[in-house]
Amino acid sequence: MTRFRPAIDALRAYAPGEQPPGGADVVKLNTNENPYPPSPRALAALGAIDAESLRRYPQPFADAFRRSAAEVLGVDPEWILAGNGSDDLLTMLFRAVAGTGRAVAYPAPTYVLYRTLAAIQGAPALEAPFDEEYTLPVDALADAGAALTIVANPNSPSGTAATIEQLAELAGRAAGVVAVDEAYVAFADGSALDLVRRNDRVIVLRTLSKSHGLAGLRLGFGIAHPDLLSGLAKVKDSYNVDAVAAAVGAAALRDVAYTRETVERIRRTRARLGRALAGRGFRIWPSQANFVLARPADGDARRLYHGLREHGVLVRYFDEPGLADKLRITVGTEPETTRLLSALADLAP
Ligand SMILES: Cc1ncc(COP(=O)(O)O)c(C=O)c1O
C-alpha cells in the first residue's frame, strides 16, 4: 500500500512567496500585501477581544462578520459565506464542485493554487492560455464545458482585468459553476458582484488580505445565491473562522473610508511605479491590482530578481513558461518604491 493517493504523490507542493522573519530590513514586494496598517478600528476591535470569546467556540458561520459584510455590500447575510482567507473558500469550492470527470477551467497563467486544488481533487485542469495582452479567452473557457470555471479578476500575476461584459458573457455560456476571484478588486475600476444577483451559478470571492491590510488575520468570503453557498458549507471545517478574525474583520470592513483612502494611495503609487519602470525600458501591463507585471528590456528577469534580493528588495519571480522573463512587483509605500527604483538604477546593465 502506498502512503498517499496517486494524485498527491504526483503533486508539486504549492510554494507561497517567501516570508522573511519579522524585523528583517527588507522591502517586501513579493506577496501583494498592503504596505499600510489595518484600520485603527480593526486594531481597537482586536484590543477589545475578551477572554470569554476565546474560551468558547466561535459561531460556525461567523454571523456578526457575515452581517457586516452583507450590510457593506448591500446583500442579505445568507448570501455571504466566510472563510479562513479566500484560499479557504477556494478549497471549499474545489472540494464541492471538482473531481474525477468534473473538470476545472481557468485562463493561464493565473493564481497557481487553482492548479494545485484541481490536482488534489483528481480533477482535469483545462488551462486556456491568455494572449500577449492577457485578454480573457472567453470562447475557450466557455467551450471547455467544465464543472467549475474560475477567473481571477484582476488576474495575478498580470494585474490585468477582463471587462464585466466579458465575465457576464462567460457566466451565461459556461456549463457549471463560475467563480470570479476578486482578491484585488478594490484596486480595480469595476466588480462582477452584480452577476451574482443575476445568475445563481456565479460566486464572487473577496479577501481582507490585500485591500484591508489583514493578510495575517486570514479572512475572506464568498458572495453567491444561498443554494450555491449551502453546497460549499457542507465541506467546510466546522469552525473555519476564529472569533478574533470575525471581530477584527467586521470592524475593518465597516471602515469604508479608511480602506478607500489607503487604496487610493496605492493606486497613485502604482501609477508612479508604472511610469518609472516604463522610463527604464520595462514593458508594463496595465494593472488594476496592487502590483505590476514588468518585463525588463533584455528579458533577464532572473538576474534582476537576484540583484534586487541582494539590495534587500524582494519581488516575485516565476520560473515558468511565459513568465520567466518578467517580474511581479507589489506596490509598496512611496519610500519603498523609491528604494526599489534606486536598486534598479544600480542594477541597470
Ligand atoms: C488571485 C488570488 N486569490 C486568492 C488569494 C488568497 O488570498 P487570501 O489571503 O484571502 O487567502 C490570492 C493571494 O495571493 C490571490 O492572488
The ligand as an ORCA input file, in Angstrom:
! r2SCAN-3c Opt
* xyz 0 1
  C      -5.872     35.708     -7.056
  C      -5.754     35.393     -5.603
  N      -6.769     34.791     -4.985
  C      -6.722     34.479     -3.684
  C      -5.611     34.770     -2.928
  C      -5.585     34.315     -1.491
  O      -5.876     35.316     -0.613
  P      -6.175     35.007      0.924
  O      -5.097     35.678      1.680
  O      -7.518     35.633      1.155
  O      -6.226     33.534      1.145
  C      -4.513     35.388     -3.511
  C      -3.318     35.675     -2.707
  O      -2.259     35.974     -3.146
  C      -4.589     35.703     -4.885
  O      -3.552     36.274     -5.513
*
